[in-house]
C-alpha cells in the first residue's frame, strides 16, 4: 500500500516536471501552454485530504484533540466497526488513532489494511510542529525511530514474531542479515556469526528485555530507547552463558577475577569441573595443564578475560588460545640437536666467544641491561629539593629505542681510553633516553587509546578524568625529547671541551613551564587512577591488559607516572657528579654550576607552587566543611596555618560548652561551631560526592582585631584554657572570647606563640611576645570545671530549649531599639502638623508593640544585670592591659 502510494506520487511529480520542461523547450504560446499543463495536472492529481479518525477511547482524550487542532488536521470520531464503511471515502486518506494495539478493533483495522497510529505519535508531531508520519505498518510511538535492529539466537518463532511486531510499533526497522547499517543486535545467545561481527564492529548487543521495557514506556512523550542510560541496563554482559575457572593466579587475583566474573554476568567453578566453558590461564606461570581439556572447553590467556571486560563484549577466543611453551615436539628437537652435535669442545669455545662479544657490545651500548623488579627503588613523592635520596631508576625494554637507531651516529667509534667525564655523560644520556621511552610508553600505551574516539562500548574514561591523570605529560615528553637529541649529538661527536651544561640551560624555561602543573597535581592523578579502577571495570581491565605488556616493565601506571617527579633531582645529582670529573680549566665547569643552579631554581619553583596549590586546596576544604562560610575567605594571598578543636567557656562567640573549631589563617581567624543538624551531601556536576558540612560559621575575624592573647594559668578548676581580647570595629568596648583546647596534639604554649606571631605580622609589629599576657582564671571568671558532666550538658540543653520557646512565642521579631528609632523618626516627621487617621493608627500599633517588647520575659529577667556585672568586671580587669 505504501509502495504503491509512493510510486503514484513519484509518477505524478515527474509528470508535472516533464510538463514544465516541455514548456521551457518550446517557443510557441508559453503562457497558454503552461496554463494547459497546469489544468491537466489538476485533473489527473486531485488533492486528497488527510482525515484522522479517533477510535472509541481516543475520542475522549482532550489532550489528543488539542494536539490535532494544533496540527490543523480534520478529525472525526468512531465508536465501532459498523461506522467504518460510512467513513470510507476516496476524497480522504483516513488515519485511525487507536489507544490499545491489542484490542479487537485494532485487529479488524489491521486486517482491513488501514493506516493506524497511536496517540504518542500525534502528541510528538504536535510538539515538534511536524505533519503526521506515513507508515505502512501500525505505528504506536516513535521511541525506536531511526533504529535498525537484527536478531540472533532465537529458536521460538512466536517470541521472535512478538519482538519484531513491538519494534515495528515503536518505529524501528528490522534487517534479516547483519550489515554495517544495523544499529543494534538483539541476541539470545553469545555465539554465532552475527554476534562475532557485531563485536568486531562495536555494535551494541542487547537483551530481548530491552524491547519489552521500551514498550512498557511507550506512552512517555520524550522517551527514546537508544538513550545510553536506558540502553546500558539491557546490554548483553561479556560473560553471559559463560562458566569460567582460573588457573595459575594468586588467591587475591583469583578472588578479584571471580568478583569481576559475577559482575559481568558470568559464573565460575573450580578448575576441572566439566560444566566450565572457559579456563583462564596465567601464561607466565602455568607451563603445563594439570588435565587434558575437552574439546568444548576454551583454554585462553588472561588477556581474553580483561579484553572482554574492556570492550564490554565477549571477545573471540581464537586470538587468545593458550599454547604450552615447552611442547613435546620442541623438547624432542632440542634433545636431538644436542645429541647430534659432533664436537662439544668446539661448541663451548664458540659459546664463550659469543658471550665475550655480547659483553663488549653491552659495555659499548649506551643502554643498561634491564633490572630486576626487586632492584627498583621504592617510590615516594617527597620534597624535590631533597635530591640526595632520589635515585634514577632506569628501565629498559630489551631493545634499542627507535629514536636512537641512527646508523650514522651509532657507527661513530668510541674513544679508546674513556675518561671519567665521558662515563658520567654516557650515564646521563642513558637515563635520559630511558626516561623519554617511559614517557612515550605512558602516552602511546595509555593516554592515546583512552582519548581515541569510537571506542568499543563507549569511552572508558571521561575527558576530565583523562586530563587529571596525565596532565602535562605530553609537554614534558616534548622537552625531554629535545634534551635527549642534543645529548645524543654530543655523545656521537664527543669532545672533552663540549658543554653539557648549556643543554640544560637552554631548556630551563621550558622545564619551569611543564613540570609544576604535573608535580603539583600528582597526588590527585594517583587518587583518580585508584578511584576509577575501583568504580569502572573497563578501566581496570584496560590497565591489566596494558600493564602486562613488556613495554611497561611489569610496572603499574602509577609507578610510571611518578618518574617525572623523580627525574629533575636525578639529573641534578648526575650534573654534580659530572662537575666533579670536569677539569677546572674546562669552560664547561662554570656552565655546569649554572645548570645545577637553574635546576635547583626550577625545583624550588615547583615546591613553592606545590605549597601554594596545597594551601589553596586546604582553604577549599574549609569552605566545604563550614556551612555558611563567607566567600571572601578564598584569596590568593591567604593560607591555612593551623586548626584546633576547642570548647567555648563564655557566652561569646557562642553558648558555654559548645564545641568550637578555630581555623587560623595567616591574616584572619575563622570561628565555627559544630552543627546540631547535618545537612545532606553535596554532589558536584561531575558526580563527585562531598561529605556533609559538619560545622556552622560563626564569625570571620581579622587578626588585627585581636588586641591581647591571654594565657590562663593552670589551676585545679581550669585546664588548657586561653582567651582572646577582641575589639570589633562596631563595638565601643572590648569583648572577651575564652576557650578550652580539647586536643593534646598541639601544646597550648606552641599554639599561642603561633597565633601571636601571625597577629604581629598582620599589624606589622616585631615584638610578638608582648601580645601574650598571663592571667588568673578568677580575674575573668573562666573555669573548665564540670564542662563534660551530665549536669552541664543538661543545663546547656535547657538553655537552648528556653531560647527556642522564647522565639516561638515572641509577638514581634523587631528589636526594641529599632522600634524606638522608628517611633522617634515618626515623631520628628510629624512635628508642626496634626497626624492623619492612618498615622494615628500606625503610632498606636508601634506603641502597643513597644509596650509588649518592654515586658520582661521570665527566662531573660537576669540577663541585663549579668551583662552589666560582666562588663564591669571585664573593664576593671583589662584597664591595665590596653
Secondary structure, 3 states (H helix, E strand, C coil): CHHHHHHHHHHHHHHHHHHHHHHHHCCCCHHHHHHHHHHHHHHHCCCCEEEEEEEHHHHHCHHHHHHHHHHCCEEEEECCHHHHHHHCCCCEEEEEECCCCCCHHHHHHHHCCCEEECHHHHHHHHHHCCCCCCCCCCECCCCCCCCEEEEECCCCHHHHHHHHHHHHHCCCEECCCCCCCCCEEEECCCCCHHHHHHHHHCCEEECCHHHHHHHHCCCCCCCCCCCHHHHHHHECCCCCCCEEEEECCCHHHHHHHHHHHHHCCCEECCCCCCCCCEEEECCCCCCCCCCCCCCCCEEEEHHHHHHHHHHCCCCCHHHHECCCCCCHHHHHHHHHHHHCCCCHHHHHHHHHHHHHHHHHHHHHCCCCCCCCHHHCCCCCCCCCCCHHHCCCCCCCCCCCCHHHCCHHHHCCCCCCCCCHHHHHHHHHHHHHHHHHHHHHHHHHHHHHHHHCCCCCCCCCCCHHHHHHHHCCHHHHHHHHHHHHHHHHHHHHCCCCCCCCHHHHHHCHHHHHHHHHHHHHCHHHHHHHHHHHHHHCHHHHHHHHHHHCCHHHCCCCHHHHHCHHHHHHHHHHHHHHHHHHCCCCCCCHHHHHHHHHHHHHHHHHHHHHHHHHHHHHHHHHHHHHHEECCCHHHCCCCCCEEEEEEEEECCCCCCCCCCEEEEEEECCEEEEEEECCCCCCCEECCCCCEECCCCEEEEEEEEHHHEEEEEEECCCCCCCCEEEEEECCCCCCCCEEEEEEECCCCCCHHHHHHHHHHHHHHHCCCCCHHHHEEEECHHHHCCCCCCCCCHHHHHHHHHHHHHHHHHHHCCCCCCCHHHHHHHHHHHHHHCCCCCCCHHHHHHHHHHHHHHHHHCCCCHHHCCHHHHHHHHHHHHHHHCCCCC
